[in-house]
Amino acid sequence: MFKSVLRTSSPLIRSSTLSIRSTIPSFTAKFSTSRVVFNSISHKVNQQSHLYKYLTEGPVSVKYTAEHEWLATFSDDTAFVGITKYASEALGDVTFVELPEIGDQVEVGDTIGSVESVKSASEIYSPIAGEVIAINENLESDPSLINSDPIGNGWIAQIKLANVEDVEASEELLTEEQYEASLEHE
Amino acid sequence: MLRTSINKRFYSSASETLLKTPLYDAHVQLGGKMVPYAGFEMPVLYKDQSHIESHNWVRSKVGLFDVSHMLQHTVIGKDSSKLLQKITPIDLSSLKPFQFSLSVLLNDKGGVIDDCIITKHDDNHYYVVTNAGCRAKDIAFIKKEASQFNDISHETFESTLLAIQGPKAQHVLQKFTNEDLSKIYFGNAKFVQLHNGQLIHLARSGYTGEDGFELSIPSTTPEDAKSAQDFFQTLINEYPDLVRPIGLAARDSLRLEAGMCLYGHELNEDITPIDASLAWLIPKSRRDDVNIRIKDGFNGASTILQQIKNKSTTSRRIGITSKGPSPRDNNKIFSEDGTTEIGYITSGSPSPTLGGNVAQAFIDKKFKIGSNVKIEIRGKKRDGVITKLPFVESNLYKP
């Protein structure tokens, strides 16, 4: 998952001259993917990526919602939002992602986009209040990033938090353990 | 929050005990993702194949669909033609023995109770297949209608109903029977013996737009059920590069591309076949005013024949294509300038075959094919174009 990839980002970067296969197993746990910090040709970190700064730094916290979103908060009081592996698998082949607009002011529960597969469309609601400061435009040309790397390159929006305290105060934001427990009741 | 509004037609919330088809164990063994559907536990997808992959597989190879949840009927007796010609607008005299046709069960207002396939075995013996989701109401309806006739025996039965669909369907199925399948064209049926000894009912038909067969395989005894399941598994195991089991997800996207109706979406009890642009279901021979008379006519004939005669319908069922977010059921359709509401979507999804989105819709007749329209999706009006049906031409086996 986002968290595990981010936390282990430095060893991944250090080992970038090694073959990917030998470095992956310890990081591929349940949700993570091999693609986050490499571009596919050189296996070097894409330093132009919007994620780069955040990948090297790592999140302050990663939370989940019962409706299968993740929220990765960073030290600059911004948070990335996306959908979990569980949700992406439930949706199947993602065919279209509708993104919010940069500058959108959102409250908890506001629509910030939608993820569509052949058989269904699911709206994404913001798990936190703030301002949308970045959107993942790669999803417009390659919506399947949501399937291949939902908790990484499949991020949907970055939100400047209205109140950073909201992340810890919210009862609707779950820890990884709480989220996993919630899946058992699905 | 992600509130997954996964389509109701795949995930009906059924608290009652779900029924299993004779192929249930095979689905589980094959990694089928089972979901409640019309009171049955049915596979929506199988492991290692996504919705789009399964859809494309059927368009290029052979897909096996378990459709045993659909309801099979026999209508036997001297009055069987009379009954069927009262409850549907079909002309049974136009069918030769072992030919079949699509038709619709009609209520007194001409609304569609269900769609059905009627196969004539002889003038006093018919085989009818109706939708799983309409089981209870169809049985009640046909029983009630049959009670008005003297010489009628209407019964329903369960078996393994297996659809074998795709351009290589004949190639594969021919390996399992000595019957020359190249002589059985679309619209025809036959009792055929498989190499395993089972005598099955084979119809050259389907719901994908591709060539294919629908087999009714006896499965009421444990031996027959095992033979049916073995046959299903053998098709998959012996031809892994050609044959895959395919779930309900692709069944819906395939029929949508083929421009076919799904009951509950394009058809319901308030929609006549004329409203749904299915006038071809009322053959010329049944458009005479004599059909309005209760004694000779079909249910709802006065309404339906008036609609045909006066061309009084104001909307029609037609296609929509678009890019971006997919139109879905009940999205409103507006004129290009966005001011006038002109119709609504009945089914819509991304099209794995064509790319972009395809949808069926009921739209004001004044808006012609090629016209730009707006579709309201999640509060925003998006561009769409009125397009002829089907989106993907059917590839049926005809002489």
Interface residues (C-beta under 8 A of the other chain):
Chain A: T65 A66 E67 H68 E69 I83 A87 A90 L91 G92 D93 T95 F96 E98 G109 T111 S114 V115 E116 S117 V118 K119 S120 A121 S122 E123 I124 Y125 P127
Chain B: M1 L2 R3 T4 S5 I6 N7 F10 L45 S50 H51 I52 E53 H55 A249 D252 S253 G324 P325 S326 R328 S349 P350 P352 R378
